[in-house]
């Protein structure tokens, strides 16, 4: 009787490449999600009138700073 076996060897180089590839891919997705969600916030604030922004204590020029304020250290 004949027996067929298949031995698949994944070298460390290939395994390292795949794990680096998927890690970079996930970082890209996370980065895109952060930018997209902040962009939506900017668009919502830009749609408000100057009076509504003034009630929030904002000027139209301050919208990007307000949205990205957690990234700045001043």
GROMACS elastic network, one bead per residue, 0.5 to 0.9 nm:
[ bonds ]
;  ai    aj funct       b0    kb
   10    13     6  0.81647   500
   10    14     6  0.63728   500
   10    15     6  0.64698   500
   11    14     6  0.53966   500
   11    15     6  0.62492   500
   11    16     6  0.85257   500
   12    16     6  0.58248   500
   12    17     6  0.83996   500
   13    16     6  0.50987   500
   13    17     6  0.61425   500
   13    18     6  0.87035   500
   14    17     6  0.50551   500
   14    18     6  0.62210   500
   14    19     6  0.86377   500
   15    18     6  0.52252   500
   15    19     6  0.61948   500
   15    20     6  0.85492   500
   16    19     6  0.52655   500
   16    20     6  0.60603   500
   16    21     6  0.84374   500
   17    20     6  0.51832   500
   17    21     6  0.59788   500
   17    22     6  0.86475   500
   18    22     6  0.61601   500
   18    23     6  0.84422   500
   19    22     6  0.52937   500
   19    23     6  0.60085   500
   19    24     6  0.85355   500
   20    23     6  0.50751   500
   20    24     6  0.60806   500
   20    25     6  0.84788   500
   21    24     6  0.52419   500
   21    25     6  0.61196   500
   21    26     6  0.87019   500
   22    26     6  0.61042   500
   22    27     6  0.85553   500
   23    26     6  0.52063   500
   23    27     6  0.62505   500
   23    28     6  0.86713   500
   24    27     6  0.50678   500
   24    28     6  0.62095   500
   24    29     6  0.87279   500
   25    28     6  0.51222   500
   25    29     6  0.63639   500
   25    30     6  0.87717   500
   26    29     6  0.50349   500
   26    30     6  0.61745   500
   26    31     6  0.85279   500
   27    30     6  0.51219   500
   27    31     6  0.60801   500
   27    32     6  0.85615   500
   28    31     6  0.50901   500
   28    32     6  0.61176   500
   28    33     6  0.85899   500
   29    32     6  0.51103   500
   29    33     6  0.61711   500
   29    34     6  0.87217   500
   30    33     6  0.50979   500
   30    34     6  0.62854   500
   30    35     6  0.87533   500
   31    34     6  0.52067   500
   31    35     6  0.63063   500
   31    36     6  0.85629   500
   32    35     6  0.52343   500
   32    36     6  0.59840   500
   32    37     6  0.85380   500
   33    36     6  0.51106   500
   33    37     6  0.60836   500
   33    38     6  0.85566   500
   34    37     6  0.53563   500
   34    38     6  0.62529   500
   34    39     6  0.85743   500
   35    38     6  0.51813   500
   35    39     6  0.59934   500
   35    40     6  0.86688   500
   36    39     6  0.50148   500
   36    40     6  0.63225   500
   36    41     6  0.88135   500
   37    40     6  0.51999   500
   37    41     6  0.65156   500
   37    42     6  0.88712   500
   38    41     6  0.50274   500
   38    42     6  0.62824   500
   38    43     6  0.86954   500
   38    67     6  0.66408   500
   38    68     6  0.77335   500
   39    42     6  0.50621   500
   39    43     6  0.62505   500
   39    44     6  0.87000   500
   39    67     6  0.86933   500
   40    43     6  0.51012   500
   40    44     6  0.62478   500
   40    45     6  0.87226   500
   41    44     6  0.51217   500
   41    45     6  0.62804   500
   41    46     6  0.85954   500
   41    67     6  0.70613   500
   42    45     6  0.51948   500
   42    46     6  0.60600   500
   42    47     6  0.86200   500
   42    63     6  0.66384   500
   42    64     6  0.67799   500
   42    66     6  0.89771   500
   42    67     6  0.67143   500
   43    46     6  0.50303   500
   43    47     6  0.61904   500
   43    48     6  0.89593   500
   44    47     6  0.52326   500
   44    48     6  0.68633   500
   45    48     6  0.53780   500
   45    49     6  0.85661   500
   45    53     6  0.76089   500
   45    60     6  0.84157   500
   45    63     6  0.70064   500
   46    49     6  0.77671   500
   46    53     6  0.88646   500
   46    60     6  0.72129   500
   46    63     6  0.75719   500
   48    51     6  0.80523   500
   48    52     6  0.60129   500
   48    53     6  0.65413   500
   49    52     6  0.52262   500
   49    53     6  0.63400   500
   49    54     6  0.86181   500
   50    53     6  0.50547   500
   50    54     6  0.60519   500
   50    55     6  0.86978   500
   50    58     6  0.85531   500
   50    59     6  0.72484   500
   50    60     6  0.71059   500
   51    55     6  0.63601   500
   51    56     6  0.88406   500
   52    55     6  0.51670   500
   52    56     6  0.66327   500
   52    57     6  0.88458   500
   52    58     6  0.86964   500
   53    56     6  0.50679   500
   53    57     6  0.63053   500
   53    58     6  0.50777   500
   53    59     6  0.62216   500
   53    60     6  0.72348   500
   54    58     6  0.52659   500
   54    59     6  0.64125   500
   54    60     6  0.89203   500
   55    58     6  0.74613   500
   56    59     6  0.88212   500
   58    61     6  0.81487   500
   58    62     6  0.61882   500
   58    63     6  0.71152   500
   58    66     6  0.81409   500
   59    62     6  0.52947   500
   59    63     6  0.69887   500
   60    63     6  0.56567   500
   60    64     6  0.87665   500
   61    64     6  0.73978   500
   61    65     6  0.82879   500
   62    65     6  0.53225   500
   62    66     6  0.60232   500
   62    67     6  0.87040   500
   63    66     6  0.50387   500
   63    67     6  0.61917   500
   63    68     6  0.86359   500
   64    67     6  0.51818   500
   64    68     6  0.60995   500
   64    69     6  0.81308   500
   65    68     6  0.52334   500
   65    69     6  0.54123   500
   65    72     6  0.84232   500
   66    69     6  0.51324   500
   66    70     6  0.84959   500
   67    70     6  0.78924   500
   68    71     6  0.56529   500
   68    72     6  0.71817   500
   69    72     6  0.54032   500
   69    73     6  0.80753   500
   70    73     6  0.76762   500
